């Protein structure tokens, strides 16, 4: 729900361009792989005559589980087969935007048979787990999330690290978003048993990121980066790249901020274009379901935590779109939300659609014994759209008798009065790594005070950055990106960078 606007501040770090009212952060060159091809013309209706489908997840055999928000039912859905009612989840008290919300299947479902649900009870929002055979036998793993008619959040999903993530709204009290003691206005990171992961940003706290108004979608790219969609107020809806301990500014700002303590979104829309809800990633393209916008946004991710220009599909064709998920067979499933009191229901609404997806052809196989003839650090030329033809090989560079370093580092820094805002990208050119440590030496008196995307420490002028638990794997050719905030000044590139002790270009 959008309320009276708070004016958004202009971004100081990076540049924002506006294309048809859509702001896209372009503080780095946008490079992206070929996007998947989705057949938006000929969908299959997987289920119809539903009542506000909200959560959508899959069992290991490919069967979809769908949560109906207002009826608190879980349904089994397989295209071409009758929809089956598994049962009603007890203790759910639907009201306003509350009810039976997110669903997630345990990564160990084959052995534990557990399903997780986020729902509104008589007293709070909570996360529980149970087996489908007996949903009365619930284990509550998180309680005490404040509820309201609006801004309940509700999306849950297991990340590539095996932890459960939950998007939580501010429940209408904006100050909660900046209060570290409150679970509201946050993204939470939770052990499957409800405990606090030992590597969470704050010891003993489930809070993974803060400063959120109403997170609605959670999705990860192929490198394990987390993205979240969020309802803004009257001016800007957002897609954010989420980092551990990041502060996304609500309620101080909506959209981009001029305060380096707050992280800016990578894409913003007006609420009329979006009201972004569910999100999923296929082949490093982010798909975002839009409620008020009545469309599905496709957002190309650039491989470094940023985004290219979004493109809309299904404009008005099926009305309000609540949830989008990638199925185990690679198809794209989209659920409508026309029965939620704000839409114009068709006779068979609400519905769940299945769209066929064709992934781009894989890159040609490269002989690992061949001598490299291209410069992997060169920036590929892109056309203004910015689509890159994946079939075109980079132009060869002149031969160089010097051996190529096994790693490369891109370092960027922006100097503010007394502050340094840095961004580092390290690329592994050597054998695959299961963990990494990057070191460098500052040339001045800079002192790092905080970081995101890596665990950073400093001794004298020497800085050591170690991977987080979710981005330690670094195959040959892959990159990791992290940022930091430091006191002092000076934006010059530090002296020698070393990855696991090896000097980098």
matplotlib code that plots the C-alpha trace (Angstrom):
import matplotlib.pyplot as plt

x = [0.0, 1.3, 0.8, 1.7, 5.1, 8.4, 10.7, 13.6, 17.1, 19.3, 22.1, 25.7, 27.5, 26.9, 24.6, 20.9, 19.3, 15.5, 14.0, 10.2, 10.1, 12.2, 15.4, 18.3, 21.6, 24.5, 27.5, 29.3, 29.3, 26.4, 27.4, 25.0, 24.6, 21.9, 18.5, 16.2, 13.3, 9.9, 6.8, 4.4, 1.9, 0.8, 0.7, -0.8, -3.4, -2.0, -4.9, -8.0, -10.8, -8.4, -8.7, -5.7, -2.8, 0.2, 3.0, 4.2, 6.9, 7.7, 8.1, 11.1, 8.9, 7.9, 4.4, 3.6, 2.2, 0.1, -1.0, -4.4, -4.0, -7.6, -8.8, -5.5, -5.5, -2.6, -3.2, -1.3, -1.1, 0.2, -0.7, -3.3, -4.5, -7.2, -6.1, -6.1, -6.7, -4.1, -5.8, -6.2, -3.4, -4.7, -4.3, -4.2, -6.3, -6.7, -7.3, -6.3, -2.9, -2.4, -3.2, -1.4, 1.5, 4.8, 5.6, 9.0, 9.9, 12.8, 16.0, 16.1, 12.4, 13.3, 14.3, 12.4, 9.2, 9.0, 7.2, 7.6, 4.9, 4.7, 1.3, -0.7, -2.0, -4.4, -1.4, 1.5, 3.1, 5.1, 7.0, 6.2, 7.1, 5.0, 4.4, 1.7, 0.2, -0.5, -0.5, -2.0, 1.4, 3.2, 6.6, 6.9, 10.4, 9.9, 7.2, 6.7, 6.7, 4.2, 1.2, -1.2, -3.7, -0.9, 2.9, 3.1, 5.8, 5.5, 7.9, 10.1, 12.7, 15.7, 18.9, 21.8, 23.5, 20.7, 19.3, 15.7, 15.2, 12.1, 11.0, 9.2, 7.2, 7.2, 3.5, 2.7, 5.1, 8.0, 10.5, 10.6, 12.6, 15.6, 15.2, 17.7, 15.7, 12.6, 12.0, 9.9, 11.1, 13.9, 15.1, 15.7, 18.1, 17.2, 18.5, 16.0, 15.4, 14.7, 18.1, 20.3, 23.1, 26.5, 27.6, 24.7, 25.7, 24.9, 25.5, 22.3, 20.1, 18.0, 18.3, 20.2, 19.4, 17.3, 15.7, 12.9, 9.3, 7.6, 9.7, 7.7, 10.1, 13.4, 15.6, 19.2, 21.3, 23.8, 26.6, 24.5, 23.7, 20.3, 17.8, 14.6, 11.6, 10.0, 6.9, 7.9, 5.5, 4.1, 7.2, 9.5, 9.2, 12.5, 14.7, 17.5, 20.7, 20.8, 24.1, 24.6, 24.1, 23.0, 20.7, 18.2, 17.2, 13.5, 11.9, 14.6, 14.5, 12.5, 14.4, 17.9, 19.7, 22.6, 23.8, 26.5, 25.2, 22.2, 22.3, 20.6, 18.2, 19.5, 16.1, 13.2, 9.7, 6.7, 4.0, 1.7, 4.2, 4.9, 4.0, 6.4, 5.6, 7.1, 10.5, 12.6, 15.8, 16.2, 19.6, 20.5, 17.4, 15.2, 11.4, 9.2, 5.4, 3.7, 0.3, -0.8, 1.3, -0.6, 2.6, 5.6, 9.0, 12.1, 15.2, 18.6, 21.2, 24.7, 26.8, 28.1, 25.1, 23.6, 20.9, 20.2, 17.0, 13.8, 11.3, 7.6, 5.6, 2.0, 0.9, -2.6, -3.3, -4.0, -4.5, -2.6, 0.3, 1.3, 3.8, 6.4, 8.6, 10.9, 9.7, 12.1, 11.6, 12.8, 9.4, 8.1, 4.9, 2.9, 0.0, -2.6, -4.1, -7.4, -9.6, -7.8, -10.3, -8.3, -8.5, -11.1, -11.5, -12.1, -14.7, -11.9, -9.7, -7.5, -5.2, -1.8, -0.1, 2.9, 5.1, 7.7, 11.2, 14.1, 17.5, 20.2, 22.6, 25.7, 29.0, 31.3, 33.6, 37.1, 40.2, 41.8, 45.2, 45.1, 47.0, 44.6, 44.2, 41.8, 42.1, 39.5, 39.7, 38.7, 35.2, 33.0, 31.5, 27.8, 25.2, 22.9, 20.1, 22.4, 21.9, 25.1, 25.2, 26.3, 27.4, 30.1, 33.6, 35.7, 38.3, 41.8, 44.4, 48.0, 50.2, 51.9, 55.0, 54.2, 52.3, 48.8, 48.1, 45.8, 43.5, 42.3, 40.9, 38.7, 38.8, 36.6, 36.4, 34.4, 35.7, 33.3, 34.3, 36.2, 34.8, 35.7, 33.1, 34.8, 33.8, 36.0, 35.5, 37.9, 38.1, 39.6, 41.6, 43.2, 41.9, 38.5, 38.4, 36.2, 37.1, 39.1, 41.0, 41.9, 44.6, 45.8, 47.6, 46.2, 48.6, 47.2, 45.5, 42.2, 40.5, 37.6, 34.6, 32.1, 31.8, 29.2, 29.7, 32.9, 34.3, 36.9, 39.5, 42.5, 45.9, 47.8, 47.4, 47.0, 43.4, 42.1, 38.8, 37.5, 34.5, 31.0, 29.6, 27.4, 30.1, 33.1, 32.9, 34.9, 35.2, 37.8, 36.6, 34.0, 34.0, 33.0, 32.0, 32.0, 32.0, 33.3, 33.0, 36.2, 37.3, 40.0, 40.3, 42.1, 40.6, 43.9, 44.2, 46.0, 49.2, 49.4, 46.2, 46.7, 44.1, 45.0, 48.6, 48.8, 49.4, 46.6, 46.4]
y = [0.0, 3.4, 6.4, 10.2, 10.6, 11.3, 13.2, 11.1, 12.4, 12.4, 9.8, 11.1, 7.8, 6.5, 7.8, 7.1, 7.3, 7.4, 5.4, 5.9, 6.7, 3.8, 4.6, 2.2, 2.5, 2.5, 3.3, 0.5, -0.7, -3.1, -6.5, -9.4, -12.8, -13.6, -13.6, -16.6, -16.7, -16.9, -17.9, -15.2, -15.9, -19.5, -20.1, -23.2, -22.5, -24.6, -23.7, -21.5, -20.3, -19.7, -17.1, -14.8, -17.2, -15.9, -18.4, -20.7, -23.4, -26.9, -30.4, -32.4, -34.2, -30.9, -30.7, -27.0, -26.0, -22.9, -20.9, -19.1, -16.0, -15.5, -19.2, -20.3, -23.4, -25.2, -26.6, -29.2, -28.1, -30.0, -28.7, -30.9, -32.4, -31.3, -29.0, -30.8, -29.2, -30.4, -28.8, -25.6, -24.3, -23.8, -20.6, -18.3, -15.1, -13.4, -9.6, -6.9, -8.0, -10.6, -14.3, -17.4, -15.8, -17.3, -21.0, -22.8, -26.4, -27.7, -28.3, -31.7, -32.5, -35.9, -36.9, -34.5, -33.8, -30.3, -27.3, -23.8, -21.1, -17.4, -16.4, -13.9, -15.2, -13.6, -11.9, -11.6, -12.7, -15.8, -18.6, -22.2, -25.6, -28.7, -31.8, -31.8, -35.0, -33.2, -29.4, -29.2, -30.4, -27.1, -26.1, -22.3, -21.1, -17.3, -15.3, -11.7, -10.1, -7.3, -7.5, -4.9, -4.7, -3.6, -4.0, -7.6, -8.7, -12.5, -13.8, -16.7, -18.7, -20.9, -19.3, -21.2, -21.3, -23.4, -20.7, -19.5, -15.8, -13.8, -10.4, -8.5, -5.2, -2.4, -3.1, 0.6, 1.9, 3.3, 3.7, -0.1, -0.3, 1.4, -0.2, -3.2, -4.7, -5.0, -7.8, -5.5, -3.6, -6.2, -9.2, -12.0, -14.9, -17.9, -21.4, -24.1, -24.9, -21.2, -20.4, -17.5, -18.3, -17.8, -15.6, -13.2, -9.5, -9.1, -11.9, -13.3, -11.4, -12.7, -9.4, -9.7, -6.2, -3.3, -0.1, -1.8, -0.6, -3.8, -6.5, -8.7, -10.8, -12.6, -14.2, -15.2, -15.0, -17.7, -16.2, -16.3, -12.6, -11.8, -9.4, -8.1, -6.3, -3.7, -1.4, 2.2, 5.0, 7.3, 7.9, 4.9, 1.1, -0.7, -3.6, -3.9, -5.9, -7.2, -7.5, -8.6, -5.7, -3.3, -0.4, 0.5, 3.8, 3.6, 5.8, 8.4, 8.0, 6.5, 5.6, 6.9, 8.6, 11.1, 9.4, 6.8, 4.9, 3.8, 1.5, 2.7, 0.5, -0.9, -0.2, 2.0, 2.4, 4.5, 2.6, 2.9, 0.9, -1.7, -2.3, -5.1, -8.4, -11.8, -12.3, -15.1, -15.4, -17.5, -17.4, -14.2, -12.4, -11.2, -11.6, -9.3, -9.6, -6.2, -5.8, -2.2, -2.3, -5.3, -6.6, -8.8, -7.0, -8.7, -7.1, -8.1, -8.5, -7.4, -10.0, -7.4, -6.8, -4.1, -4.2, -3.2, -1.6, -3.5, -4.6, -5.2, -8.2, -9.3, -5.7, -5.8, -9.2, -11.0, -8.1, -7.9, -10.3, -11.4, -14.2, -15.5, -18.6, -20.8, -24.4, -27.4, -28.1, -24.6, -23.1, -19.8, -19.8, -16.6, -16.2, -13.5, -11.5, -10.1, -11.4, -9.3, -6.5, -4.2, -6.0, -6.7, -10.5, -12.5, -15.4, -17.9, -15.8, -16.1, -18.2, -19.7, -19.7, -21.8, -20.3, -22.2, -20.9, -21.6, -20.9, -19.4, -21.8, -22.5, -21.0, -23.0, -25.4, -24.0, -26.3, -25.7, -26.6, -23.9, -20.6, -17.7, -15.3, -12.8, -10.3, -11.4, -8.0, -6.0, -4.5, -5.9, -3.4, -3.0, -1.2, 1.4, -1.0, -2.5, -6.0, -8.0, -10.6, -13.8, -15.4, -12.8, -13.6, -10.8, -9.4, -11.0, -8.8, -8.6, -11.4, -10.6, -12.4, -11.7, -14.5, -13.6, -13.2, -15.7, -12.9, -9.4, -6.7, -3.8, -1.0, 2.1, 4.7, 7.8, 10.5, 12.4, 14.9, 12.7, 9.5, 7.0, 4.8, 1.9, -1.0, -3.9, -6.7, -9.6, -12.1, -15.5, -16.6, -19.6, -22.9, -23.0, -21.7, -22.8, -19.7, -16.6, -13.8, -10.6, -8.3, -4.8, -1.9, 1.7, 4.5, 6.9, 6.9, 5.4, 3.2, 0.9, 1.2, -1.1, -3.4, -5.5, -8.6, -9.6, -9.7, -7.0, -6.2, -3.8, -3.8, -0.6, 0.2, -3.5, -4.6, -8.2, -9.1, -12.6, -14.1, -14.4, -17.9, -17.4, -16.2, -18.3, -20.5, -18.8, -20.9, -20.0, -16.9, -16.0, -12.7, -11.6, -8.0, -6.2, -2.7, -0.7, 2.6, 4.1, 7.2, 9.4, 10.6, 9.8, 7.7, 6.4, 2.7, 0.9, -1.0, -4.7, -6.8, -10.5, -13.2, -16.1, -14.8, -14.5, -11.0, -9.8, -7.5]
z = [0.0, -0.8, 1.5, 1.2, -0.4, 1.3, -1.1, -2.4, -2.4, -5.5, -5.6, -5.2, -5.8, -9.3, -12.0, -12.6, -16.0, -16.5, -19.3, -19.6, -15.9, -14.8, -13.0, -13.4, -11.5, -14.0, -11.8, -13.6, -17.2, -17.8, -19.2, -19.2, -20.6, -23.1, -21.6, -21.6, -24.1, -22.6, -24.6, -23.2, -26.0, -25.2, -21.5, -19.8, -17.1, -14.2, -11.8, -11.8, -9.5, -6.6, -3.9, -3.7, -4.3, -2.5, -1.6, -4.4, -4.0, -5.3, -4.0, -5.2, -7.8, -9.4, -7.8, -6.9, -3.5, -3.6, -0.5, -0.6, 1.5, 2.6, 2.8, 4.5, 2.3, 0.7, -2.7, -4.9, -8.5, -11.5, -15.0, -16.7, -13.5, -11.1, -8.3, -4.9, -1.5, 0.9, 3.8, 5.8, 7.9, 11.4, 13.5, 10.4, 10.9, 7.5, 7.5, 5.1, 3.5, 6.3, 6.1, 4.8, 2.9, 2.0, 1.6, 1.3, 1.1, 3.2, 1.2, 3.0, 2.2, 0.9, 4.4, 6.7, 4.7, 6.2, 4.7, 6.1, 6.1, 7.1, 8.3, 10.3, 13.6, 16.1, 17.8, 15.3, 12.1, 12.5, 10.7, 11.3, 9.9, 9.6, 7.5, 4.9, 6.4, 9.7, 9.5, 13.1, 14.4, 13.9, 15.2, 15.5, 14.6, 14.6, 16.5, 17.6, 14.1, 14.5, 12.3, 10.8, 8.0, 5.7, 5.4, 6.7, 4.2, 4.1, 1.5, 2.6, 0.7, 1.3, 0.0, -1.6, 1.8, 3.2, 5.4, 5.4, 4.5, 5.3, 4.0, 6.7, 6.4, 8.9, 9.8, 9.4, 12.1, 10.1, 12.9, 13.3, 10.0, 11.7, 15.1, 15.3, 18.1, 16.0, 13.4, 11.3, 8.3, 7.8, 5.9, 8.3, 8.0, 10.0, 10.6, 9.5, 13.2, 14.0, 15.5, 14.6, 12.1, 13.6, 10.7, 10.8, 10.8, 14.5, 17.0, 18.4, 15.9, 13.0, 11.2, 7.9, 6.5, 7.7, 6.5, 4.5, 4.1, 2.8, 1.2, -1.2, -3.3, -2.7, -5.4, -6.0, -9.1, -10.2, -8.1, -4.9, -4.8, -3.2, -4.7, -3.1, -4.4, -2.2, -2.1, -1.8, -0.7, -3.4, -5.5, -5.9, -5.8, -5.7, -6.6, -4.1, -4.2, -0.6, 1.4, 4.9, 7.3, 4.6, 5.5, 2.8, 4.2, 5.1, 6.4, 6.0, 2.2, -0.5, -3.7, -4.0, -1.1, -0.7, 2.5, 2.0, 5.1, 3.0, 0.0, -3.2, -5.2, -8.5, -10.2, -9.3, -10.8, -10.0, -8.1, -11.1, -13.1, -10.5, -6.9, -7.2, -5.5, -6.1, -7.8, -9.3, -11.4, -14.5, -16.4, -14.4, -15.6, -12.7, -13.2, -11.1, -10.7, -10.6, -8.8, -9.6, -12.8, -14.1, -15.8, -15.5, -15.5, -16.8, -15.4, -16.9, -14.1, -15.0, -13.1, -10.7, -8.5, -10.8, -13.5, -17.1, -18.4, -17.4, -20.1, -19.4, -20.5, -20.1, -20.0, -18.6, -20.0, -16.8, -14.4, -11.0, -10.8, -7.3, -7.4, -10.0, -9.5, -11.5, -11.6, -11.3, -15.0, -15.9, -16.7, -15.3, -13.1, -12.5, -10.1, -10.4, -7.5, -8.9, -6.0, -3.4, -3.4, -5.7, -9.0, -11.7, -11.6, -14.7, -14.4, -13.7, -11.4, -9.6, -11.8, -12.0, -15.4, -16.6, -19.4, -21.4, -21.1, -23.5, -22.0, -24.2, -25.9, -23.8, -24.8, -27.1, -25.3, -24.8, -25.0, -21.6, -22.9, -25.6, -25.2, -24.4, -27.3, -25.8, -22.9, -20.3, -18.6, -21.6, -21.4, -24.2, -26.6, -26.1, -28.2, -26.6, -25.9, -24.1, -25.6, -26.3, -29.0, -27.1, -30.4, -31.1, -29.7, -28.2, -30.6, -30.0, -28.5, -29.5, -28.1, -24.8, -23.7, -20.0, -18.2, -17.2, -13.5, -11.9, -10.6, -11.5, -9.3, -10.3, -7.6, -7.5, -4.8, -4.3, -1.9, 0.3, 3.1, 5.5, 4.0, 1.3, -0.3, -2.1, -4.4, -5.2, -7.7, -7.7, -10.6, -10.3, -13.4, -11.7, -10.4, -8.8, -5.2, -2.3, -0.3, -0.9, 0.9, -0.8, 0.7, -0.2, 1.4, 1.5, 0.5, 3.1, 6.5, 5.5, 8.1, 7.1, 9.4, 7.7, 4.7, 2.8, 0.7, 2.6, 6.1, 6.2, 8.8, 8.9, 10.6, 10.0, 6.3, 5.4, 4.6, 4.6, 3.0, 3.4, 1.7, 3.3, 3.7, 0.6, -1.9, -1.0, -4.1, -6.9, -10.0, -12.6, -14.5, -11.8, -9.8, -6.4, -5.6, -2.2, -0.9, 2.1, 3.9, 5.3, 7.2, 5.7, 2.2, -1.1, -3.9, -5.5, -6.2, -3.3, -3.9, -4.7, -4.4, -3.6, -3.9, -1.5, -1.6, -5.4, -6.9, -9.1, -12.1]

ax = plt.figure().add_subplot(projection="3d")
ax.plot(x, y, z, "-o")
ax.set_aspect("equal")
plt.show()
